[in-house]
């Protein structure tokens, strides 16, 4: 899951090296904490959160395959 | 930087200046000569310099393919990905098992993947490239479903004389509904609401 978020995000941002994903696994859910360079926040959120929504949709599909719930938090 | 325009005493000189500026080599670029050095007419309009435009060639097909391949394998799905670039449309078709997961409910996942790929591609291009991602002929099937739905609802509006609001759809899907019902002169269609909840409304035409 962590790897998937990295793959999705690194090609969208200007500073791929600053992309950090932290995975916190609970019994039935996974929380992913995404950190990117301050300048890249817009690149992962998008107008009205459109990009963030697309990223969440894709990771949800991957999580559903493993019968898990997944939460993506974008941390400033 | 994807494109530079440089001047030199010869075409070759201008190109090599551009390559230095772009920090790349000759096989990665496309060049276009804008002006040639000329003597002009009787010393007038004399042009001492060659002017060239040098554009970095990016293999968009390959970039899209690699991006999606990485995503799909990180999801634990095996897929074969074919790409083709025609004019400004990049078409991508995925085949394999588990394609249902990549489509998602009403194509949500497919649309998200398409949107993300389009962002990655258009970050690299000067001119907008439309990215169309498909698998198992989903786009065509969805189009037929929407056309059927449009016709069915149009009939209902005509017989009940009451307007019908459809569920929210993306611009592409709304366009299919509008286009399908455009020639029907008993009803008219319009969209209302804000993205991403914008929806089509079918209403009866008032005969005056």
Interface residues (C-beta under 8 A of the other chain):
Chain A: X3 X4 X7 X8 X11 X12 X48 X50 X51 X53 X54 X55 X57 X58 X61 X62 X64 X65
Chain B: X67 X70 X71 X74 X75 X76 X77 X98 X101 X102 X104 X108 X109 X111 X112 X113 X115 X116 X119 X120 X123 X195 X196
